[in-house]
């Protein structure tokens, strides 16, 4: 009886190209819109997870290994698996409803989410979110 | 043995409460709609048959945990649960949206708290 598909919730995508990837809900449309008459949400997720960094690595190598590639997508609720985790990264201003209108807007949104996710990864918080889901 | 064997009396009472919900309340039957009601926070109680596949069972339990909704494991398989709902088909899981005149939700929460 508690709504749990809220912004900042960590979810796992179940279908599509990004199946198995972890994402965070930025905006949820419970009752859908004209174009999408079903419950869906705007998520930003990790396209390519950062690799494992070991102590032996040089700074150049750690910088290369800690890179994150991000994606932004509108996903149906049915194609998500919600988790009990949350990720409070402020992406509301970066990823907006019209980020997906044109290709270059999407690219800028992805670039900015990539930067924000990378700096969150480097702090070492939300470790679960940045580990690849093994299946 | 922590979990007491399900007595016949309580089993019958669940059946009678379910029958009352079928008559007077709102419910949905089936896995897809159960997940829908859990996502939209409409579900008040979820009942799962005992021969539900374990992956599906744990998925429904996880959703219910997130939504803070009680889950009742029905003492019977999907055939029995369908019969208890008064339907002529199998029901693996069902979700009660509005209990109507029945006190199934209150009695379920009481028995799980004990």
gemmi code that builds the backbone of each chain (N, CA, C; Angstrom):
import gemmi

chains = {
    "A": [
        ("UNK", (0.815, -1.204, 0.000), (0.000, 0.000, 0.000), (0.843, 1.246, 0.000)),
        ("UNK", (2.116, 1.026, -0.192), (3.033, 2.172, -0.278), (3.528, 2.221, -1.703)),
        ("UNK", (3.481, 3.394, -2.262), (3.989, 3.521, -3.634), (5.499, 3.417, -3.591)),
        ("UNK", (6.058, 2.550, -4.394), (7.499, 2.422, -4.327), (8.200, 2.773, -5.626)),
        ("UNK", (7.430, 3.010, -6.678), (8.093, 3.382, -7.942), (8.194, 4.883, -7.982)),
        ("UNK", (9.116, 5.390, -7.168), (9.237, 6.838, -7.014), (10.610, 7.253, -7.513)),
        ("UNK", (10.799, 8.551, -7.741), (12.138, 8.983, -8.142), (13.197, 8.577, -7.134)),
        ("UNK", (14.388, 8.322, -7.651), (15.563, 7.884, -6.902), (15.541, 6.419, -6.530)),
        ("UNK", (14.539, 5.678, -6.995), (14.529, 4.247, -6.717), (15.445, 3.547, -7.694)),
        ("UNK", (16.244, 2.606, -7.201), (17.082, 1.821, -8.100), (16.257, 0.663, -8.629)),
        ("UNK", (16.324, 0.477, -9.930), (15.573, -0.611, -10.557), (16.501, -1.372, -11.479)),
        ("UNK", (16.040, -2.519, -11.901), (16.793, -3.317, -12.862), (15.911, -3.471, -14.091)),
        ("UNK", (16.463, -3.203, -15.249), (15.688, -3.352, -16.466), (15.606, -4.826, -16.833)),
        ("UNK", (14.431, -5.245, -17.260), (14.242, -6.656, -17.529), (14.206, -6.976, -19.012)),
        ("UNK", (13.830, -6.000, -19.829), (13.654, -6.294, -21.235), (14.413, -5.280, -22.055)),
        ("UNK", (14.634, -5.652, -23.287), (15.235, -4.702, -24.199), (16.738, -4.838, -24.243)),
        ("UNK", (17.341, -3.896, -24.922), (18.782, -3.910, -25.088), (19.495, -3.815, -23.758)),
        ("UNK", (18.884, -3.085, -22.812), (19.536, -2.849, -21.530), (19.065, -3.812, -20.455)),
        ("UNK", (18.611, -4.987, -20.858), (18.145, -5.954, -19.868), (19.282, -6.340, -18.957)),
        ("UNK", (19.015, -6.388, -17.668), (20.038, -6.739, -16.701), (20.816, -5.550, -16.201)),
        ("UNK", (20.528, -4.353, -16.718), (21.265, -3.173, -16.272), (20.522, -2.497, -15.135)),
        ("UNK", (21.302, -1.853, -14.279), (20.682, -1.142, -13.169), (20.441, 0.304, -13.580)),
        ("UNK", (19.341, 0.824, -13.101), (18.984, 2.190, -13.466), (18.323, 2.848, -12.266)),
        ("UNK", (18.170, 4.165, -12.364), (17.507, 4.899, -11.298), (16.349, 5.663, -11.906)),
        ("UNK", (15.213, 5.641, -11.208), (14.023, 6.317, -11.715), (14.190, 7.812, -11.501)),
        ("UNK", (13.959, 8.574, -12.562), (14.055, 10.019, -12.438), (12.668, 10.618, -12.370)),
        ("UNK", (11.792, 10.136, -13.246), (10.445, 10.690, -13.232), (9.506, 9.550, -13.566)),
        ("UNK", (8.410, 9.451, -12.816), (7.487, 8.351, -13.075), (6.159, 8.920, -13.565)),
        ("UNK", (5.583, 8.244, -14.532), (4.284, 8.622, -15.080), (3.330, 7.475, -14.792)),
        ("UNK", (2.675, 7.546, -13.635), (1.873, 6.404, -13.217), (0.703, 6.145, -14.130)),
        ("UNK", (0.064, 7.206, -14.582), (-1.127, 7.002, -15.400), (-0.823, 7.126, -16.864)),
        ("UNK", (0.433, 7.218, -17.219), (0.765, 7.249, -18.630), (0.510, 8.603, -19.245)),
        ("UNK", (0.771, 8.672, -20.526), (0.538, 9.905, -21.278), (-0.252, 9.540, -22.519)),
        ("UNK", (-0.457, 10.518, -23.365), (-1.207, 10.248, -24.590), (-0.477, 9.218, -25.452)),
        ("UNK", (0.853, 9.417, -25.558), (1.595, 8.520, -26.441), (1.818, 7.172, -25.806)),
        ("UNK", (1.896, 7.146, -24.482), (2.151, 5.898, -23.784), (1.080, 5.705, -22.727)),
        ("UNK", (-0.047, 5.081, -23.121), (-1.161, 4.990, -22.180), (-0.993, 3.918, -21.114)),
        ("UNK", (0.197, 3.752, -20.583), (0.468, 2.767, -19.546), (1.450, 3.392, -18.580)),
        ("UNK", (1.554, 2.789, -17.412), (2.475, 3.338, -16.428), (3.905, 3.154, -16.888)),
        ("UNK", (4.659, 4.234, -16.918), (6.039, 4.116, -17.337), (6.853, 5.158, -16.589)),
        ("UNK", (8.156, 5.088, -16.745), (8.996, 6.056, -16.051), (10.237, 6.320, -16.877)),
        ("UNK", (10.796, 7.474, -16.573), (12.031, 7.892, -17.213), (13.162, 7.423, -16.305)),
        ("UNK", (14.054, 6.618, -16.860), (15.152, 6.109, -16.047), (16.465, 6.515, -16.679)),
        ("UNK", (17.455, 6.610, -15.832), (18.829, 6.792, -16.291), (19.622, 5.642, -15.715)),
        ("UNK", (20.318, 4.944, -16.577), (20.996, 3.755, -16.105), (22.403, 3.668, -16.622)),
        ("UNK", (23.009, 2.538, -16.290), (24.401, 2.318, -16.655), (24.436, 1.411, -17.860)),
        ("UNK", (25.033, 1.939, -18.938), (25.165, 1.089, -20.120), (26.382, 0.199, -19.969)),
        ("UNK", (27.473, 0.800, -19.484), (28.694, 0.012, -19.304), (29.195, 0.265, -17.893)),
        ("UNK", (29.299, -0.812, -17.128), (29.692, -0.677, -15.728), (31.176, -0.357, -15.636)),
        ("UNK", (31.590, 0.292, -14.560), (33.020, 0.507, -14.380), (33.707, -0.804, -14.008)),
        ("UNK", (34.918, -0.981, -14.478), (35.629, -2.245, -14.207), (36.186, -2.236, -12.798)),
        ("UNK", (36.666, -3.414, -12.398), (37.235, -3.551, -11.069), (38.597, -2.872, -11.029)),
        ("UNK", (38.780, -2.036, -10.033), (40.041, -1.302, -9.889), (40.849, -1.959, -8.787)),
        ("UNK", (42.115, -2.270, -9.045), (42.958, -2.884, -8.013), (44.033, -1.890, -7.618)),
        ("UNK", (44.674, -2.226, -6.499), (45.612, -1.270, -5.926), (46.823, -1.066, -6.810)),
        ("UNK", (47.111, -2.126, -7.601), (48.306, -2.074, -8.446), (48.176, -1.068, -9.575)),
        ("UNK", (46.933, -0.674, -9.897), (46.722, 0.150, -11.078), (47.278, 1.541, -10.904)),
        ("UNK", (47.836, 2.057, -12.001), (48.303, 3.442, -11.980), (47.096, 4.367, -12.020)),
        ("UNK", (47.329, 5.642, -11.759), (46.208, 6.583, -11.731), (45.557, 6.676, -13.091)),
        ("UNK", (46.373, 6.593, -14.118), (45.799, 6.660, -15.469), (44.867, 5.478, -15.697)),
        ("UNK", (45.305, 4.305, -15.178), (44.502, 3.105, -15.399), (43.220, 3.141, -14.577)),
        ("UNK", (43.330, 3.636, -13.329), (42.114, 3.711, -12.509), (41.132, 4.676, -13.131)),
        ("UNK", (41.658, 5.774, -13.684), (40.734, 6.718, -14.324), (40.040, 6.052, -15.492)),
        ("UNK", (40.772, 5.271, -16.244), (40.171, 4.604, -17.403), (39.173, 3.555, -16.951)),
        ("UNK", (39.522, 2.839, -15.868), (38.657, 1.731, -15.441), (37.397, 2.233, -14.759)),
        ("UNK", (37.441, 3.456, -14.208), (36.277, 3.934, -13.468), (35.275, 4.622, -14.361)),
        ("UNK", (35.423, 4.467, -15.647), (34.487, 5.160, -16.525), (33.168, 4.431, -16.566)),
        ("UNK", (32.118, 5.216, -16.697), (30.759, 4.685, -16.709), (30.101, 5.193, -17.979)),
        ("UNK", (29.394, 4.333, -18.634), (28.630, 4.810, -19.795), (27.160, 4.750, -19.410)),
        ("UNK", (26.437, 5.809, -19.682), (25.061, 5.917, -19.180), (24.063, 5.888, -20.316)),
        ("UNK", (22.818, 5.616, -19.982), (21.737, 5.709, -20.953), (20.524, 6.316, -20.272)),
        ("UNK", (19.666, 6.848, -21.104), (18.422, 7.453, -20.625), (17.296, 6.831, -21.421)),
        ("UNK", (16.248, 6.428, -20.741), (15.208, 5.689, -21.465), (13.870, 5.851, -20.771)),
        ("UNK", (12.822, 5.739, -21.542), (11.464, 5.642, -21.002), (11.100, 4.170, -20.995)),
        ("UNK", (10.778, 3.639, -19.835), (10.542, 2.199, -19.724), (9.178, 1.962, -19.101)),
        ("UNK", (8.493, 0.955, -19.620), (7.234, 0.508, -19.047), (7.512, -0.099, -17.669)),
        ("UNK", (6.601, 0.096, -16.730), (6.762, -0.483, -15.396), (6.913, -1.984, -15.445)),
        ("UNK", (6.239, -2.582, -16.443), (6.280, -4.040, -16.518), (7.658, -4.560, -16.853)),
        ("UNK", (8.490, -3.716, -17.410), (9.808, -4.161, -17.814), (10.872, -3.762, -16.808)),
        ("UNK", (10.440, -3.473, -15.588), (11.376, -3.096, -14.551), (11.225, -4.045, -13.390)),
        ("UNK", (12.336, -4.268, -12.685), (12.238, -4.968, -11.405), (12.687, -3.981, -10.350)),
        ("UNK", (11.779, -3.527, -9.482), (12.218, -2.572, -8.478), (13.046, -3.265, -7.408)),
        ("UNK", (13.908, -2.523, -6.773), (14.728, -3.076, -5.712), (14.510, -2.244, -4.457)),
        ("UNK", (15.122, -2.718, -3.378), (14.945, -1.955, -2.150), (15.957, -0.829, -2.042)),
        ("UNK", (16.826, -0.684, -3.035), (17.877, 0.315, -2.960), (17.410, 1.630, -3.575)),
        ("UNK", (18.038, 2.706, -3.131), (17.788, 4.007, -3.747), (19.137, 4.621, -4.092)),
        ("UNK", (19.077, 5.546, -5.012), (20.293, 6.230, -5.425), (19.945, 7.700, -5.504)),
        ("UNK", (20.385, 8.465, -4.521), (19.992, 9.873, -4.544), (21.055, 10.697, -5.237)),
        ("UNK", (21.000, 10.610, -6.558), (21.834, 11.477, -7.392), (20.875, 12.452, -8.047)),
        ("UNK", (21.218, 13.717, -8.009), (20.278, 14.712, -8.508), (20.382, 14.778, -10.021)),
        ("UNK", (19.468, 14.081, -10.691), (19.494, 14.082, -12.152), (18.274, 14.745, -12.732)),
        ("UNK", (17.480, 15.399, -11.852), (16.199, 15.932, -12.333), (16.388, 17.063, -13.317)),
        ("UNK", (17.449, 17.853, -13.088), (17.633, 18.991, -13.986), (18.296, 18.558, -15.281)),
        ("UNK", (19.053, 17.464, -15.202), (19.790, 17.021, -16.384), (18.866, 16.281, -17.340)),
        ("UNK", (18.142, 15.316, -16.769), (17.297, 14.465, -17.605), (15.865, 14.940, -17.427)),
        ("UNK", (15.330, 15.519, -18.454), (13.970, 16.036, -18.375), (13.104, 15.312, -19.385)),
        ("UNK", (11.854, 15.705, -19.409), (10.921, 15.050, -20.320), (11.312, 15.200, -21.765)),
        ("UNK", (11.894, 16.346, -22.098), (12.209, 16.544, -23.513), (13.635, 16.168, -23.849)),
        ("UNK", (14.321, 15.444, -22.926), (15.678, 15.014, -23.272), (15.650, 13.996, -24.382)),
        ("UNK", (14.492, 13.329, -24.519), (14.450, 12.256, -25.498), (13.845, 12.709, -26.806)),
        ("UNK", (13.690, 14.025, -26.969), (13.046, 14.469, -28.210), (14.000, 14.338, -29.380)),
        ("UNK", (15.221, 14.774, -29.160), (16.147, 14.755, -30.296), (17.443, 14.088, -29.872)),
        ("UNK", (18.172, 13.663, -30.863), (19.371, 12.873, -30.608), (20.397, 13.665, -29.817)),
        ("UNK", (20.620, 14.940, -30.169), (21.702, 15.663, -29.498), (21.317, 16.009, -28.065)),
        ("UNK", (19.999, 16.221, -27.815), (19.576, 16.455, -26.421), (19.815, 15.211, -25.588)),
        ("UNK", (19.559, 14.068, -26.218), (19.760, 12.804, -25.496), (21.239, 12.612, -25.196)),
        ("UNK", (22.083, 12.989, -26.180), (23.516, 12.786, -25.983), (24.018, 13.664, -24.856)),
        ("UNK", (23.556, 14.921, -24.818), (24.016, 15.800, -23.737), (23.520, 15.298, -22.384)),
        ("UNK", (22.268, 14.798, -22.371), (21.746, 14.268, -21.103), (22.566, 13.071, -20.647)),
        ("UNK", (22.898, 12.185, -21.607), (23.676, 11.008, -21.245), (25.056, 11.399, -20.750)),
        ("UNK", (25.651, 12.413, -21.396), (26.998, 12.825, -20.993), (26.982, 13.360, -19.577)),
        ("UNK", (25.960, 14.160, -19.277), (25.907, 14.760, -17.949), (25.621, 13.707, -16.881)),
        ("UNK", (24.716, 12.747, -17.192), (24.472, 11.669, -16.212), (25.731, 10.840, -16.041)),
        ("UNK", (26.480, 10.653, -17.119), (27.721, 9.889, -17.016), (28.656, 10.560, -16.032)),
        ("UNK", (28.769, 11.900, -16.145), (29.669, 12.605, -15.228), (29.208, 12.460, -13.789)),
        ("UNK", (27.888, 12.638, -13.576), (27.389, 12.579, -12.203), (27.554, 11.184, -11.624)),
        ("UNK", (27.280, 10.151, -12.455), (27.402, 8.781, -11.952), (28.858, 8.447, -11.678)),
        ("UNK", (29.745, 8.969, -12.519), (31.164, 8.666, -12.292), (31.641, 9.265, -10.994)),
        ("UNK", (31.232, 10.506, -10.704), (31.712, 11.089, -9.463), (31.096, 10.399, -8.264)),
        ("UNK", (29.876, 9.883, -8.415), (29.282, 9.123, -7.320), (30.022, 7.808, -7.133)),
        ("UNK", (30.425, 7.195, -8.237), (31.150, 5.931, -8.126), (32.478, 6.142, -7.438)),
        ("UNK", (33.121, 7.291, -7.754), (34.460, 7.513, -7.193), (34.400, 7.756, -5.699)),
        ("UNK", (33.260, 8.248, -5.180), (33.189, 8.418, -3.734), (33.076, 7.078, -3.017)),
        ("UNK", (32.708, 6.019, -3.755), (32.630, 4.722, -3.100), (31.294, 4.434, -2.458)),
        ("UNK", (30.342, 5.355, -2.632), (29.010, 5.093, -2.075), (28.194, 4.318, -3.101)),
        ("UNK", (27.056, 3.797, -2.664), (26.147, 3.058, -3.543), (26.878, 1.974, -4.311)),
        ("UNK", (27.703, 1.215, -3.580), (28.530, 0.215, -4.236), (27.693, -0.774, -5.017)),
        ("UNK", (26.539, -1.124, -4.487), (25.686, -2.114, -5.153), (25.281, -1.669, -6.535)),
        ("UNK", (24.986, -0.369, -6.658), (24.465, 0.122, -7.925), (25.490, -0.035, -9.035)),
        ("UNK", (26.766, 0.101, -8.710), (27.785, 0.095, -9.750), (28.410, -1.271, -9.967)),
        ("UNK", (27.873, -2.303, -9.307), (28.371, -3.645, -9.607), (27.424, -4.283, -10.609)),
        ("UNK", (28.038, -5.033, -11.495), (27.268, -5.675, -12.553), (26.417, -6.777, -11.945)),
        ("UNK", (25.205, -6.916, -12.428), (24.333, -7.983, -11.953), (24.705, -9.257, -12.698)),
        ("UNK", (25.087, -10.286, -11.954), (25.533, -11.522, -12.591), (24.335, -12.418, -12.837)),
        ("UNK", (24.132, -12.784, -14.085), (23.070, -13.754, -14.363), (23.383, -14.545, -15.614)),
    ],
    "B": [
        ("UNK", (9.022, -26.942, 16.115), (8.164, -26.550, 14.990), (7.561, -25.186, 15.287)),
        ("UNK", (8.005, -24.186, 14.588), (7.495, -22.842, 14.865), (6.109, -22.669, 14.245)),
        ("UNK", (6.009, -22.970, 12.966), (4.723, -22.753, 12.302), (3.789, -23.888, 12.666)),
        ("UNK", (2.701, -23.558, 13.299), (1.754, -24.594, 13.682), (1.087, -25.151, 12.446)),
        ("UNK", (0.718, -26.387, 12.545), (0.025, -26.992, 11.406), (-1.286, -26.257, 11.203)),
        ("UNK", (-1.598, -25.978, 9.978), (-2.796, -25.201, 9.667), (-3.998, -26.007, 10.083)),
        ("UNK", (-4.714, -25.510, 11.074), (-5.888, -26.252, 11.537), (-6.993, -26.123, 10.526)),
        ("UNK", (-7.889, -27.080, 10.603), (-8.974, -27.104, 9.635), (-9.881, -25.897, 9.841)),
        ("UNK", (-9.982, -25.476, 11.126), (-10.913, -24.392, 11.428), (-10.462, -23.093, 10.764)),
        ("UNK", (-9.154, -22.775, 10.882), (-8.699, -21.515, 10.312), (-8.723, -21.579, 8.797)),
        ("UNK", (-8.496, -22.779, 8.256), (-8.546, -22.908, 6.809), (-9.948, -22.611, 6.302)),
        ("UNK", (-10.934, -23.164, 7.016), (-12.308, -22.905, 6.583), (-12.640, -21.433, 6.701)),
        ("UNK", (-12.084, -20.792, 7.769), (-12.433, -19.387, 7.946), (-11.838, -18.550, 6.822)),
        ("UNK", (-10.637, -18.914, 6.348), (-10.077, -18.157, 5.225), (-10.951, -18.335, 4.007)),
        ("UNK", (-11.412, -19.562, 3.801), (-12.262, -19.816, 2.644), (-13.539, -19.002, 2.714)),
        ("UNK", (-14.120, -18.961, 3.923), (-15.386, -18.220, 4.025), (-15.145, -16.730, 3.853)),
        ("UNK", (-13.987, -16.260, 4.376), (-13.690, -14.835, 4.223), (-13.448, -14.491, 2.761)),
        ("UNK", (-12.755, -15.394, 2.073), (-12.523, -15.185, 0.643), (-13.834, -15.133, -0.115)),
        ("UNK", (-14.753, -16.044, 0.254), (-16.048, -16.062, -0.438), (-16.768, -14.735, -0.250)),
        ("UNK", (-16.639, -14.184, 0.967), (-17.292, -12.897, 1.226), (-16.647, -11.783, 0.414)),
        ("UNK", (-15.326, -11.852, 0.257), (-14.639, -10.841, -0.549), (-15.075, -10.952, -2.002)),
        ("UNK", (-15.207, -12.199, -2.482), (-15.632, -12.384, -3.868), (-16.992, -11.771, -4.099)),
        ("UNK", (-17.844, -11.882, -3.051), (-19.197, -11.373, -3.216), (-19.253, -9.859, -3.088)),
        ("UNK", (-18.550, -9.328, -2.090), (-18.784, -7.933, -1.741), (-17.615, -7.017, -2.017)),
        ("UNK", (-16.442, -7.577, -2.244), (-15.283, -6.704, -2.358), (-14.742, -6.643, -3.763)),
        ("UNK", (-13.556, -6.028, -3.859), (-12.886, -5.921, -5.147), (-11.594, -6.714, -5.061)),
        ("UNK", (-11.300, -7.415, -6.145), (-10.119, -8.273, -6.139), (-9.646, -8.418, -7.577)),
        ("UNK", (-8.435, -8.893, -7.756), (-7.999, -9.293, -9.095), (-7.329, -10.651, -8.968)),
        ("UNK", (-7.454, -11.422, -10.025), (-6.887, -12.756, -10.031), (-5.786, -12.813, -11.066)),
        ("UNK", (-4.684, -13.455, -10.706), (-3.666, -13.675, -11.711), (-2.423, -12.832, -11.472)),
        ("UNK", (-1.306, -13.409, -11.911), (0.020, -12.859, -11.637), (0.201, -11.447, -12.173)),
        ("UNK", (-0.206, -11.228, -13.427), (0.033, -9.914, -14.030), (-0.717, -8.831, -13.280)),
        ("UNK", (-1.978, -9.095, -12.987), (-2.759, -8.052, -12.323), (-2.321, -7.868, -10.882)),
        ("UNK", (-1.832, -8.964, -10.254), (-1.324, -8.816, -8.890), (-0.150, -7.848, -8.876)),
        ("UNK", (0.765, -8.010, -9.828), (1.900, -7.090, -9.881), (1.440, -5.670, -10.186)),
        ("UNK", (0.424, -5.540, -11.067), (-0.097, -4.206, -11.392), (-0.649, -3.516, -10.158)),
        ("UNK", (-1.445, -4.273, -9.384), (-2.043, -3.654, -8.200), (-0.990, -3.341, -7.159)),
        ("UNK", (0.051, -4.162, -7.091), (1.110, -3.871, -6.136), (1.866, -2.617, -6.543)),
        ("UNK", (2.114, -2.465, -7.845), (2.847, -1.278, -8.314), (2.043, -0.015, -8.088)),
        ("UNK", (0.713, -0.101, -8.303), (-0.106, 1.103, -8.168), (-0.600, 1.276, -6.745)),
        ("UNK", (-0.084, 0.455, -5.826), (-0.402, 0.503, -4.401), (-1.901, 0.402, -4.133)),
        ("UNK", (-2.581, -0.403, -4.956), (-4.011, -0.607, -4.718), (-4.251, -1.856, -3.893)),
        ("UNK", (-3.305, -2.780, -3.904), (-3.508, -4.064, -3.248), (-3.473, -3.885, -1.743)),
        ("UNK", (-4.361, -4.645, -1.047), (-4.336, -4.614, 0.406), (-3.825, -5.935, 0.959)),
        ("UNK", (-4.042, -6.991, 0.214), (-3.596, -8.306, 0.656), (-3.366, -9.150, -0.579)),
        ("UNK", (-2.322, -9.958, -0.546), (-2.006, -10.825, -1.674), (-2.034, -12.250, -1.164)),
        ("UNK", (-2.694, -13.115, -1.908), (-2.779, -14.527, -1.512), (-2.119, -15.357, -2.606)),
        ("UNK", (-1.222, -16.233, -2.195), (-0.464, -17.049, -3.151), (-0.752, -18.512, -2.867)),
        ("UNK", (-0.995, -19.281, -3.914), (-1.221, -20.714, -3.743), (0.098, -21.414, -3.413)),
        ("UNK", (0.004, -22.621, -2.882), (1.244, -23.239, -2.418), (2.048, -23.895, -3.540)),
        ("UNK", (1.439, -24.108, -4.714), (2.237, -24.675, -5.800), (2.676, -23.615, -6.791)),
        ("UNK", (2.685, -22.390, -6.332), (3.210, -21.311, -7.176), (4.704, -21.546, -7.362)),
        ("UNK", (5.239, -21.333, -8.577), (6.672, -21.538, -8.777), (7.473, -20.649, -7.842)),
        ("UNK", (8.560, -21.172, -7.256), (9.252, -20.421, -6.202), (9.784, -19.068, -6.652)),
        ("UNK", (10.215, -18.961, -7.936), (10.711, -17.665, -8.394), (9.594, -16.633, -8.420)),
        ("UNK", (8.427, -17.066, -8.913), (7.289, -16.158, -8.974), (6.834, -15.778, -7.568)),
        ("UNK", (6.877, -16.787, -6.670), (6.456, -16.529, -5.297), (7.360, -15.496, -4.647)),
        ("UNK", (8.684, -15.677, -4.840), (9.584, -14.717, -4.200), (9.495, -13.354, -4.856)),
        ("UNK", (9.182, -13.322, -6.166), (9.026, -12.018, -6.810), (7.838, -11.273, -6.248)),
        ("UNK", (6.708, -11.981, -6.069), (5.520, -11.339, -5.504), (5.785, -10.910, -4.071)),
        ("UNK", (6.491, -11.763, -3.315), (6.791, -11.391, -1.931), (7.679, -10.164, -1.873)),
        ("UNK", (8.617, -10.044, -2.814), (9.499, -8.876, -2.821), (8.720, -7.608, -3.128)),
        ("UNK", (7.862, -7.675, -4.135), (7.022, -6.523, -4.461), (6.165, -6.140, -3.260)),
        ("UNK", (5.621, -7.173, -2.584), (4.756, -6.884, -1.445), (5.548, -6.284, -0.298)),
        ("UNK", (6.797, -6.721, -0.157), (7.652, -6.136, 0.870), (7.888, -4.658, 0.584)),
        ("UNK", (8.131, -4.329, -0.700), (8.358, -2.936, -1.055), (7.109, -2.106, -0.838)),
        ("UNK", (5.961, -2.710, -1.135), (4.705, -1.972, -1.036), (4.103, -2.048, 0.362)),
        ("UNK", (4.732, -2.797, 1.270), (4.264, -3.003, 2.639), (2.851, -3.581, 2.632)),
        ("UNK", (2.675, -4.610, 1.862), (1.393, -5.298, 1.757), (1.584, -6.708, 2.279)),
        ("UNK", (0.576, -7.205, 2.999), (0.696, -8.539, 3.540), (0.535, -9.594, 2.469)),
        ("UNK", (1.240, -10.701, 2.656), (1.134, -11.834, 1.746), (0.639, -13.018, 2.557)),
        ("UNK", (-0.356, -13.704, 2.056), (-0.828, -14.891, 2.733), (-0.566, -16.085, 1.849)),
        ("UNK", (0.103, -17.089, 2.377), (0.342, -18.316, 1.619), (-0.825, -19.244, 1.877)),
        ("UNK", (-1.599, -19.414, 0.839), (-2.812, -20.212, 0.981), (-2.460, -21.674, 1.133)),
        ("UNK", (-3.171, -22.343, 1.991), (-2.902, -23.742, 2.254), (-3.635, -24.586, 1.233)),
        ("UNK", (-3.154, -24.603, 0.028), (-3.809, -25.357, -1.029), (-3.189, -24.928, -2.336)),
        ("UNK", (-3.396, -25.715, -3.373), (-2.754, -25.348, -4.633), (-3.682, -24.451, -5.436)),
        ("UNK", (-3.269, -24.181, -6.662), (-4.012, -23.191, -7.435), (-5.413, -23.678, -7.785)),
        ("UNK", (-5.557, -24.993, -7.893), (-6.903, -25.539, -8.147), (-7.814, -25.215, -6.960)),
        ("UNK", (-7.277, -25.472, -5.733), (-8.084, -25.202, -4.530), (-8.383, -23.721, -4.378)),
        ("UNK", (-7.381, -22.896, -4.698), (-7.602, -21.453, -4.546), (-8.655, -20.974, -5.538)),
        ("UNK", (-8.631, -21.532, -6.743), (-9.660, -21.173, -7.711), (-11.043, -21.573, -7.236)),
        ("UNK", (-11.113, -22.776, -6.653), (-12.400, -23.223, -6.114), (-12.847, -22.338, -4.970)),
        ("UNK", (-11.879, -21.939, -4.126), (-12.231, -21.088, -2.989), (-12.744, -19.741, -3.452)),
        ("UNK", (-12.270, -19.294, -4.631), (-12.759, -18.030, -5.168), (-14.066, -18.211, -5.911)),
        ("UNK", (-14.526, -19.439, -6.003), (-15.769, -19.682, -6.705), (-15.611, -19.708, -8.215)),
        ("UNK", (-14.386, -19.890, -8.681), (-14.153, -19.886, -10.123), (-13.906, -21.309, -10.601)),
        ("UNK", (-14.095, -21.487, -11.875), (-13.874, -22.809, -12.449), (-12.519, -22.927, -13.123)),
        ("UNK", (-11.620, -22.013, -12.800), (-10.269, -22.103, -13.329), (-9.288, -22.019, -12.172)),
        ("UNK", (-8.019, -22.269, -12.497), (-6.976, -22.249, -11.457), (-6.551, -20.816, -11.198)),
        ("UNK", (-6.288, -20.537, -9.930), (-5.830, -19.199, -9.556), (-4.563, -19.373, -8.740)),
        ("UNK", (-3.467, -18.869, -9.249), (-2.201, -19.062, -8.538), (-1.973, -17.958, -7.521)),
        ("UNK", (-2.368, -16.752, -7.858), (-2.198, -15.656, -6.927), (-3.331, -14.678, -7.155)),
        ("UNK", (-3.755, -14.048, -6.085), (-4.809, -13.057, -6.213), (-4.515, -11.909, -5.274)),
        ("UNK", (-5.108, -10.783, -5.610), (-4.852, -9.580, -4.853), (-6.187, -8.985, -4.465)),
        ("UNK", (-6.314, -8.645, -3.193), (-7.559, -8.062, -2.702), (-7.375, -6.556, -2.640)),
        ("UNK", (-8.229, -5.860, -3.391), (-8.116, -4.413, -3.461), (-8.991, -3.767, -2.395)),
        ("UNK", (-10.198, -4.324, -2.254), (-11.136, -3.758, -1.302), (-11.871, -4.922, -0.674)),
        ("UNK", (-11.761, -5.034, 0.648), (-12.283, -6.244, 1.268), (-13.787, -6.248, 1.394)),
        ("UNK", (-14.463, -5.152, 1.147), (-15.922, -5.157, 1.231), (-16.386, -5.382, 2.654)),
        ("UNK", (-17.251, -6.400, 2.832), (-17.760, -6.664, 4.168), (-16.861, -7.599, 4.957)),
        ("UNK", (-15.850, -8.151, 4.302), (-15.051, -9.171, 4.962), (-13.987, -8.543, 5.840)),
        ("UNK", (-13.561, -9.292, 6.835), (-12.499, -8.795, 7.700), (-11.213, -9.544, 7.441)),
        ("UNK", (-11.050, -9.993, 6.180), (-9.912, -10.874, 5.873), (-8.596, -10.162, 6.124)),
        ("UNK", (-8.546, -8.870, 5.814), (-7.270, -8.164, 5.950), (-6.931, -8.003, 7.420)),
        ("UNK", (-7.927, -7.658, 8.211), (-7.647, -7.453, 9.642), (-7.255, -8.766, 10.290)),
        ("UNK", (-7.954, -9.851, 9.916), (-7.645, -11.121, 10.571), (-6.314, -11.656, 10.092)),
        ("UNK", (-5.954, -11.374, 8.846), (-4.652, -11.821, 8.358), (-3.541, -11.097, 9.077)),
        ("UNK", (-3.714, -9.776, 9.267), (-2.640, -9.033, 9.926), (-2.539, -9.435, 11.385)),
        ("UNK", (-3.673, -9.823, 11.998), (-3.637, -10.287, 13.383), (-2.884, -11.596, 13.487)),
        ("UNK", (-3.185, -12.528, 12.548), (-2.573, -13.846, 12.667), (-1.095, -13.789, 12.348)),
        ("UNK", (-0.660, -12.850, 11.471), (0.776, -12.770, 11.199), (1.511, -12.082, 12.331)),
        ("UNK", (0.798, -11.187, 13.071), (1.473, -10.499, 14.173), (1.685, -11.403, 15.354)),
        ("UNK", (0.837, -12.454, 15.487), (0.914, -13.302, 16.684), (2.258, -13.963, 16.825)),
    ],
}
model = gemmi.Model(1)
for chain_id, residues in chains.items():
    chain = gemmi.Chain(chain_id)
    for i, (resn, *xyz) in enumerate(residues, 1):
        res = gemmi.Residue()
        res.name, res.seqid = resn, gemmi.SeqId(i, " ")
        for name, pos in zip(("N", "CA", "C"), xyz):
            atom = gemmi.Atom()
            atom.name, atom.element = name, gemmi.Element(name[0])
            atom.pos, atom.b_iso = gemmi.Position(*pos), 0.0
            res.add_atom(atom)
        chain.add_residue(res)
    model.add_chain(chain)
structure = gemmi.Structure()
structure.add_model(model)
structure.setup_entities()
